[in-house]
Structures are given as C-alpha cells and as structure tokens.
Amino acid sequence: MKVLVFNVGSTSVKYNFYHMDTEANLASGQIERVGSADARHLVKDVSTGQEVAVAASASSTEAALSAVLRHLTREGGPLSD
C-alpha cells in the first residue's frame, strides 16, 4: 500500500509519499509562498536528502496541490504508473 500525506498551511503545502509495506519514503517536498508570485516547489531527493527547487505556479492552495500531483505523476515520477 502507498500513502500520500499532505500538511497544508496558509502559505505552504508539504507532502510525503510512502510505500507502507517497506516503510520507504518515495517522495518528499514542499511548496512555499503559496499565493504569491514567487512561490517555489522544493523537492527532496530521497536518496541523497538534497532539496532541489522546481518551478511552480501556486497562486492558491488548490493550484499548489495540483502542482504537487503533476510532479508526482510526471513521466518517471513515483505515481506515474
């Protein structure tokens, strides 16, 4: 079983995606500054622990959640299948 967990605040959306059978963290990240023109999506490389900034359009919480789902379901992403 896989579980996607969100922590939604007034200006940020944080998430973790887990494979519960192995307790592996498959994806992790956050979108900061939701609602502003300078919002950014920080994606954590779960193998190295490094964060990488990815372009994000997050004018609202709904837009931020959509950006996260697009990222996770992109080709080669952890939810691409």
N, C-alpha and C positions, 0 to 999 in steps of 0.2 A: 504494500500500500504506500502511496505517496501523499504527502500533506503539504499544502501551501499555506503559510501563516503570514498574515498581514498585521501590522501595527500602524494604524492611521491616526495621525495627529492633525492639528490645524494647518501646519505648513510642511509636513513631511509624511512620506509613506515608506515604511521599512518592511522588508519581507525576507523570509527564509523558506526554502523548498527542501523538504526532507524525504528520503526513502526510509520508511519506518522499519522495514524488515532488517536493514543493515545499520540503521541509525546514521546513515551518511547524509551530510548536508550537500545537496546537489546544486544549490544556487543561493546567493545572498546578496542583498543590496538595499539601496535606499534612494528615494528622490527627495531632494532638499529644495527649499524655497518654493513650494507649491503655491501657485497663484501669482508668481512674479515672472517677469521676462527673463530673469537669469536663473531659472530652475535648472538643476543638474541631477543626472542619474549616476550614482556611484555604484558600480558593480564590483563585488568582491570575487576575486579568483579563488575559489575554494581550495585549490591545490597549493597555492603559494601564500594566500592571505592578503595579497596586494589588492588595493582598490584602483579601479580604472574609471575615469569619467566617460560617460556615453551621452551623446546629445539627447535631450528630452524636451518635449513640449508638454508642459504641465500647468496650464492656466487654471486648472481646478483639480479637486481630488479625483473626480471621475476621469479626467484626462491623464492624471498620474497613474491611476490603476490600469488604464488602457495601455499606457506606455510600458508598464511592467509586464503585462500579459503579452504584448507584442515582442518584447525582449525574450521572454521565456519560450515563446512558441516560434521564434525565428528558426530558419533552417540551421540545424546543428545545435539548437538550444535544448535545454533539459526537458521541455514539454513539446518538442517538435513531432513526436510520434503520436 
